[in-house]
């Protein structure tokens, strides 16, 4: 065991973990950032579109942007609705480079990076965290652990984070090589077979077009790979393109019952902080990371009273509009889940279209929910193809 006893560990160097480590390092607490990849971001899986306001909030450099998005197209059957904005609302980006930048910035600010370490266990009583690296098992003691390790969070063995009863969705995407630079517009296609809740997406980037599919886990399940293959094959502009990379993963669709306990907090996907309508989680990952970092910093100022950080983090979360927004959407999505379980047609298409059209108009509430102060309203919408 190392003679040095770091006080704080952050497990997972994705968006949530890297932002938490950055904020903790800014406060002078020098956290240890632990990631399973040798290079943070190497195995990241994400659609790679975020709110322009979040890009500004995270103080990202322009070179991380593949394109500014000012137009959305929503396809449902023979209907095509277009949302155009006076200025860019979203940005296209590469998630691997994005995660790598955030982790590097955290290290430059004062965090210590343990790369190639897959965390295997945590003892909340002693604070011992164990991981495997290069075939060997290592462990250290920490006063506080922040779990940002996604849907398979180690925190669940200690009763925090999402568990086996959490409703899940799955997503898969392919990145196809192209010379088309149409990176200002993204497409959503709401035509999954059997009316399952989910959608296809097409996100153009620099030299690539990302084509993906996401779907709630239901009874009527055809493999995502087969659905995605058919979607690409049916589109002449896509089927001839070479595939550069295929990725996929699980997405939690319910906020965890417990967000922390003495010695440990869960943030981002590990806490189930994902929009169950869109499957997006970057806004909530960033927000929960900042709340967790704030709770730990305040706990340090109070002399590390056991359990104080977890209680403070919980209070910050339940007082935030993010938490209640996700809780509210979760109640709405329960109806979708019941329809899937009963083998009925779902309301997902209408719900998604309603969400896409109405949300930009729900100011100032939408501004608070999305961290998007004074975001533009759509100026033109709805056309029939």
Backbone torsions as a table, in degrees:
resi	resn	phi	psi	omega
1	UNK	NA	138.5	-178.2
2	UNK	-63.3	137.6	177.3
3	UNK	-68.1	-20.7	178.4
4	UNK	-85.3	134.6	-178.8
5	UNK	-115.4	88.2	177.8
6	UNK	-60.1	143.2	-174.5
7	UNK	-83.9	-30.6	-174.1
8	UNK	-131.4	135.3	173.0
9	UNK	-122.2	141.8	172.7
10	UNK	-118.7	117.9	-176.3
11	UNK	-95.7	114.3	-179.0
12	UNK	105.3	122.0	-177.0
13	UNK	-106.4	32.5	170.9
14	UNK	-76.8	-162.7	-177.2
15	UNK	-57.7	-50.6	-176.5
16	UNK	-62.3	-50.8	-177.4
17	UNK	-64.6	-43.3	-178.1
18	UNK	-67.2	-37.8	177.9
19	UNK	-67.7	-41.6	177.9
20	UNK	-60.7	-45.0	179.7
21	UNK	-63.8	-39.3	178.6
22	UNK	-61.7	-48.2	-179.0
23	UNK	-66.3	-38.0	177.4
24	UNK	-66.0	-40.3	178.4
25	UNK	-66.1	-37.1	176.6
26	UNK	-60.0	-31.0	179.8
27	UNK	-85.2	1.4	176.6
28	UNK	84.4	18.6	-175.6
29	UNK	-95.4	-5.4	172.8
30	UNK	47.6	64.5	179.7
31	UNK	-73.3	161.5	171.4
32	UNK	-98.9	122.6	179.3
33	UNK	-100.0	117.5	-173.7
34	UNK	-111.6	126.2	-178.1
35	UNK	-136.8	145.3	-177.1
36	UNK	-73.5	-24.1	-178.9
37	UNK	-84.7	148.4	174.9
38	UNK	-66.1	-33.2	174.5
39	UNK	-123.2	115.9	-178.8
40	UNK	-53.3	134.0	-179.1
41	UNK	95.3	-9.5	-174.8
42	UNK	-61.1	-33.9	-177.9
43	UNK	-112.3	18.6	-178.0
44	UNK	-64.2	140.8	177.7
45	UNK	-128.7	117.4	-177.1
46	UNK	-166.3	152.1	178.9
47	UNK	-62.8	-31.6	176.2
48	UNK	82.8	37.0	171.0
49	UNK	-130.2	132.9	179.1
50	UNK	-137.4	161.4	175.5
51	UNK	-63.1	138.5	177.7
52	UNK	-58.2	-35.3	-180.0
53	UNK	-64.4	-34.9	178.8
54	UNK	-70.0	-37.3	174.8
55	UNK	-57.1	-42.3	178.9
56	UNK	-69.8	-40.8	-176.9
57	UNK	-64.6	-36.0	-179.6
58	UNK	-83.4	-0.8	176.4
59	UNK	55.7	51.5	-177.0
60	UNK	-85.4	146.9	177.6
61	UNK	-75.4	151.0	-177.8
62	UNK	-59.5	-28.2	-176.6
63	UNK	-67.3	-12.4	176.2
64	UNK	-80.6	-10.5	-175.9
65	UNK	-88.6	129.8	171.9
66	UNK	-90.2	-22.1	178.8
67	UNK	176.4	150.5	175.0
68	UNK	-97.0	127.7	-173.1
69	UNK	-98.8	121.9	176.4
70	UNK	-122.2	12.4	-179.5
71	UNK	-148.7	133.0	174.1
72	UNK	-118.5	140.0	173.0
73	UNK	-119.4	131.0	-178.3
74	UNK	-118.1	115.9	-177.5
75	UNK	-105.5	133.4	175.2
76	UNK	-147.9	106.6	-174.4
77	UNK	62.7	-128.3	179.4
78	UNK	-91.8	11.0	-177.6
79	UNK	-101.0	138.3	174.5
80	UNK	-131.4	115.2	176.4
81	UNK	-103.8	135.3	179.4
82	UNK	-117.0	132.1	172.8
83	UNK	-112.5	118.4	177.5
84	UNK	-116.1	144.1	-175.0
85	UNK	-121.0	150.6	-178.1
86	UNK	-66.5	-28.6	174.5
87	UNK	-143.8	162.7	-174.3
88	UNK	-58.0	135.1	178.2
89	UNK	-104.1	-33.8	-179.3
90	UNK	-121.7	164.4	170.0
91	UNK	-128.2	147.0	170.9
92	UNK	-90.2	139.0	179.1
93	UNK	-153.5	164.4	176.2
94	UNK	-94.2	118.0	-173.0
95	UNK	-64.8	-34.8	-179.4
96	UNK	-63.7	-47.7	178.2
97	UNK	-66.0	-36.0	179.4
98	UNK	-61.6	-51.7	179.6
99	UNK	-63.0	-40.3	179.4
100	UNK	-61.6	-41.6	178.4
101	UNK	-63.6	-46.2	-178.7
102	UNK	-61.1	-42.4	179.8
103	UNK	-66.5	-42.3	179.2
104	UNK	-63.3	-39.3	178.9
105	UNK	-65.9	-38.9	177.4
106	UNK	-60.9	-41.8	178.8
107	UNK	-65.8	-43.5	179.0
108	UNK	-62.2	-27.0	-179.2
109	UNK	-83.2	-17.1	177.8
110	UNK	138.1	-3.0	176.6
111	UNK	-76.9	157.7	175.7
112	UNK	-110.1	133.0	-176.3
113	UNK	-103.5	125.9	168.6
114	UNK	-106.7	103.2	-178.0
115	UNK	-98.6	159.8	-179.0
116	UNK	66.5	27.5	-177.2
117	UNK	-116.6	115.4	177.2
118	UNK	-98.3	109.5	-178.0
119	UNK	-67.1	132.2	-175.6
120	UNK	-113.9	-27.2	-177.7
121	UNK	-158.6	159.8	177.8
122	UNK	-145.7	130.4	176.1
123	UNK	-105.0	104.3	-176.4
124	UNK	-66.9	-18.9	-179.6
125	UNK	-76.1	-42.4	-178.3
126	UNK	-98.2	-18.6	-175.9
127	UNK	83.2	10.8	-178.4
128	UNK	-78.9	126.6	177.7
129	UNK	-114.8	130.3	-177.4
130	UNK	-119.7	147.1	178.3
131	UNK	-151.3	161.9	175.4
132	UNK	-104.2	136.7	178.0
133	UNK	-146.6	124.1	177.8
134	UNK	53.7	41.1	176.2
135	UNK	81.6	-1.9	-179.3
136	UNK	-115.4	155.7	177.3
137	UNK	-102.0	131.0	179.2
138	UNK	-126.2	158.7	177.1
139	UNK	-154.0	152.8	175.4
140	UNK	-146.0	164.0	178.8
141	UNK	-100.7	136.4	179.6
142	UNK	-133.4	142.7	175.6
143	UNK	-75.7	-29.7	-178.1
144	UNK	-145.4	134.9	177.4
145	UNK	-123.4	130.1	175.1
146	UNK	-106.7	118.6	-178.6
147	UNK	-95.1	113.5	176.4
148	UNK	-125.2	40.9	-170.9
149	UNK	-103.0	24.3	169.0
150	UNK	75.7	-158.6	-170.2
151	UNK	-68.6	-20.8	178.6
152	UNK	-102.3	37.3	-174.4
153	UNK	-55.5	137.0	176.3
154	UNK	-68.0	-22.2	-179.9
155	UNK	-60.6	-23.3	-175.8
156	UNK	-65.8	-25.5	178.6
157	UNK	-68.5	-18.7	177.4
158	UNK	-102.2	10.9	174.6
159	UNK	85.8	15.3	177.2
160	UNK	-121.7	155.0	-179.1
161	UNK	85.9	-176.4	-179.1
162	UNK	-68.9	156.0	-178.7
163	UNK	-129.8	-169.9	-176.4
164	UNK	-68.1	-15.0	179.3
165	UNK	-92.2	-2.4	-178.4
166	UNK	-70.2	126.5	175.9
167	UNK	-62.1	141.1	-173.1
168	UNK	-127.9	155.9	168.5
169	UNK	-123.4	165.6	176.2
170	UNK	-126.2	150.0	178.1
171	UNK	-140.8	149.2	176.6
172	UNK	-146.0	142.6	176.4
173	UNK	-140.0	159.0	172.5
174	UNK	-125.3	141.1	174.0
175	UNK	-104.5	118.8	-175.9
176	UNK	-106.8	135.6	-178.1
177	UNK	-75.8	129.6	-179.1
178	UNK	-149.0	159.6	174.8
179	UNK	-98.6	-3.0	179.8
180	UNK	-72.6	131.1	-179.2
181	UNK	-109.9	34.3	-179.1
182	UNK	-79.4	66.2	-173.0
183	UNK	-93.3	5.3	-178.9
184	UNK	-92.6	-3.5	-174.3
185	UNK	-134.8	138.8	177.2
186	UNK	-125.4	151.4	-176.9
187	UNK	-118.8	142.4	170.7
188	UNK	-124.9	129.3	-179.1
189	UNK	-117.4	116.7	-171.1
190	UNK	-98.3	34.2	-173.9
191	UNK	-113.9	61.4	171.5
192	UNK	-76.3	149.6	179.2
193	UNK	-65.6	150.0	177.9
194	UNK	62.7	17.8	177.7
195	UNK	60.5	24.2	176.2
196	UNK	-61.9	144.3	178.2
197	UNK	-69.7	120.1	-179.5
198	UNK	160.1	-176.1	-177.7
199	UNK	-161.2	161.9	167.1
200	UNK	-95.0	153.6	173.9
201	UNK	-136.3	154.0	175.9
202	UNK	-133.3	112.0	-177.7
203	UNK	-118.8	102.1	177.1
204	UNK	-70.3	141.5	178.4
205	UNK	-136.7	-174.7	178.8
206	UNK	-69.7	112.0	176.5
207	UNK	73.6	1.8	-177.9
208	UNK	-141.3	159.2	165.5
209	UNK	-131.0	124.1	179.3
210	UNK	-92.8	124.8	-179.4
211	UNK	-120.3	124.5	-175.7
212	UNK	-141.8	173.2	177.0
213	UNK	-143.7	137.4	175.5
214	UNK	-131.2	144.9	-174.8
215	UNK	-155.2	140.1	174.1
216	UNK	-66.6	143.8	177.6
217	UNK	-69.3	110.0	178.1
218	UNK	-126.9	-169.1	-179.2
219	UNK	-82.1	-29.5	-176.2
220	UNK	-93.2	82.3	-169.4
221	UNK	-117.8	111.7	167.4
222	UNK	-99.0	142.6	-177.7
223	UNK	-51.9	136.0	-179.8
224	UNK	-58.6	-36.9	-178.7
225	UNK	-59.5	-39.8	-179.7
226	UNK	-69.1	-41.7	177.1
227	UNK	-60.2	-43.9	-178.0
228	UNK	-67.7	-41.0	177.6
229	UNK	-58.5	-44.7	-178.7
230	UNK	-66.4	-40.3	179.7
231	UNK	-60.3	-45.0	180.0
232	UNK	-68.1	-42.0	-177.3
233	UNK	-64.4	-30.3	-177.9
234	UNK	-80.3	-2.3	-178.0
235	UNK	-119.8	112.6	-173.9
236	UNK	-58.1	-34.3	-177.1
237	UNK	-74.4	-10.8	-177.8
238	UNK	-111.6	-36.0	-167.5
239	UNK	-67.5	-22.3	-179.9
240	UNK	-87.8	-3.1	-175.3
241	UNK	-85.5	144.3	179.2
242	UNK	-77.6	138.4	179.8
243	UNK	-85.0	126.0	-179.8
244	UNK	-95.9	-30.3	-176.7
245	UNK	-162.6	144.1	174.5
246	UNK	-125.5	131.1	179.7
247	UNK	-138.4	160.9	176.5
248	UNK	-166.5	171.8	179.0
249	UNK	177.4	178.8	179.9
250	UNK	-95.5	155.1	-179.4
251	UNK	-133.7	121.8	178.2
252	UNK	-76.5	144.2	-176.9
253	UNK	-120.7	29.3	175.7
254	UNK	-157.6	140.4	179.1
255	UNK	-67.9	136.9	-178.9
256	UNK	-61.4	147.2	178.3
257	UNK	-66.7	-39.8	179.8
258	UNK	-121.1	126.0	-177.8
259	UNK	-98.4	-6.9	179.5
260	UNK	-174.9	168.7	174.2
261	UNK	-153.9	167.7	179.8
262	UNK	-51.7	120.0	178.5
263	UNK	96.6	-10.8	-176.4
264	UNK	-151.4	143.6	177.0
265	UNK	-131.5	152.4	174.1
266	UNK	-119.2	141.4	-178.6
267	UNK	-136.5	165.1	175.9
268	UNK	61.7	-142.1	-179.0
269	UNK	-59.7	-32.6	179.5
270	UNK	-61.4	-25.0	178.1
271	UNK	-97.9	3.3	-179.1
272	UNK	72.3	25.2	-176.3
273	UNK	-89.2	75.7	-177.6
274	UNK	-136.4	138.5	176.1
275	UNK	-67.3	117.5	-175.5
276	UNK	-75.9	-6.9	176.4
277	UNK	-88.8	-47.4	-176.5
278	UNK	-98.5	-20.7	-174.1
279	UNK	79.3	6.2	-179.2
280	UNK	-85.0	143.3	-177.3
281	UNK	-138.8	1.6	-174.7
282	UNK	-64.5	-41.1	179.4
283	UNK	-59.9	-44.0	-176.3
284	UNK	-76.4	-29.8	174.0
285	UNK	-62.8	-47.0	-179.3
286	UNK	-65.7	-43.4	-178.0
287	UNK	-65.2	-45.0	-179.5
288	UNK	-67.1	-34.3	177.4
289	UNK	-62.9	-43.5	-179.9
290	UNK	-68.2	-37.4	177.5
291	UNK	-66.7	-41.3	178.7
292	UNK	-64.0	-43.7	178.9
293	UNK	-62.5	-41.3	178.9
294	UNK	-62.4	-43.3	-179.8
295	UNK	-62.7	-39.8	-179.3
296	UNK	-70.1	-41.6	178.3
297	UNK	-61.1	-44.5	178.7
298	UNK	-66.0	-35.9	177.3
299	UNK	-64.2	-40.8	178.5
300	UNK	-62.0	-38.4	179.8
301	UNK	-66.9	-23.2	-179.9
302	UNK	-96.6	9.0	176.2
303	UNK	86.0	24.2	175.2
304	UNK	59.6	43.1	174.0
305	UNK	-61.8	126.6	-172.3
306	UNK	-60.4	128.7	177.2
307	UNK	88.1	-10.3	-175.8
308	UNK	-67.5	-40.9	-177.6
309	UNK	-63.7	-41.7	179.8
310	UNK	-63.5	-42.5	179.7
311	UNK	-66.2	-41.1	179.7
312	UNK	-66.4	-41.9	178.4
313	UNK	-60.9	-44.4	178.0
314	UNK	-59.6	-43.7	-179.7
315	UNK	-64.0	-42.5	178.5
316	UNK	-61.4	-42.0	-179.2
317	UNK	-64.7	-50.0	-174.2
318	UNK	-72.5	-13.4	174.4
319	UNK	-91.3	-3.3	-175.9
320	UNK	-93.2	149.7	177.2
321	UNK	-68.1	-27.2	178.3
322	UNK	-57.7	-48.9	-176.0
323	UNK	-60.9	-49.4	-176.0
324	UNK	-74.9	-27.2	173.3
325	UNK	-63.8	-46.2	178.9
326	UNK	-67.3	-38.7	176.9
327	UNK	-61.3	-42.7	180.0
328	UNK	-64.8	-45.2	178.0
329	UNK	-63.5	-33.4	177.4
330	UNK	-62.5	-38.9	177.4
331	UNK	-64.4	-42.1	177.8
332	UNK	-62.4	-40.4	-175.1
333	UNK	-73.6	-16.3	176.4
334	UNK	-59.6	-34.7	177.6
335	UNK	-63.4	-41.7	177.9
336	UNK	-60.7	-43.8	-179.2
337	UNK	-62.6	-40.3	178.4
338	UNK	-64.6	-39.7	179.2
339	UNK	-63.6	-40.9	177.9
340	UNK	-63.6	-45.2	-178.3
341	UNK	-62.1	-32.7	-179.0
342	UNK	-89.8	0.3	179.0
343	UNK	73.1	22.9	-178.6
344	UNK	-94.8	164.8	171.3
345	UNK	-65.8	140.4	-176.0
346	UNK	-99.0	165.0	177.1
347	UNK	-92.3	13.8	-169.4
348	UNK	-61.9	-43.4	-178.0
349	UNK	-58.0	-50.6	-179.2
350	UNK	-62.8	-39.0	179.7
351	UNK	-64.3	-44.1	-179.2
352	UNK	-64.2	-44.5	179.9
353	UNK	-64.5	-42.7	177.4
354	UNK	-59.8	-44.8	-179.8
355	UNK	-60.4	-45.9	-176.5
356	UNK	-64.8	-37.7	-176.9
357	UNK	-82.3	-36.8	-171.3
358	UNK	-86.5	-37.6	-173.1
359	UNK	-53.2	-44.8	-178.9
360	UNK	-62.3	-16.6	-178.0
361	UNK	-95.6	-6.3	-176.6
362	UNK	-87.2	53.7	177.5
363	UNK	-90.5	145.9	4.8
364	UNK	-86.3	-2.7	-177.1
365	UNK	-58.2	-45.4	-178.9
366	UNK	-62.8	-33.6	178.9
367	UNK	-62.8	-41.8	179.5
368	UNK	-69.4	-41.4	-177.2
369	UNK	-62.5	-40.9	-172.2
370	UNK	-102.1	4.1	-175.6
371	UNK	61.5	22.8	-172.6
372	UNK	-111.1	75.5	-178.9
373	UNK	-65.9	129.5	177.2
374	UNK	56.5	39.6	175.5
375	UNK	-70.3	151.5	-174.8
376	UNK	-71.4	156.5	175.6
377	UNK	-95.1	153.1	175.5
378	UNK	-61.6	139.9	179.9
379	UNK	-106.0	-13.2	179.3
380	UNK	-153.3	141.8	-178.7
381	UNK	-154.7	162.0	168.5
382	UNK	65.9	107.5	169.9
383	UNK	-140.4	154.3	179.3
384	UNK	-99.1	132.0	177.8
385	UNK	-88.5	NA	NA
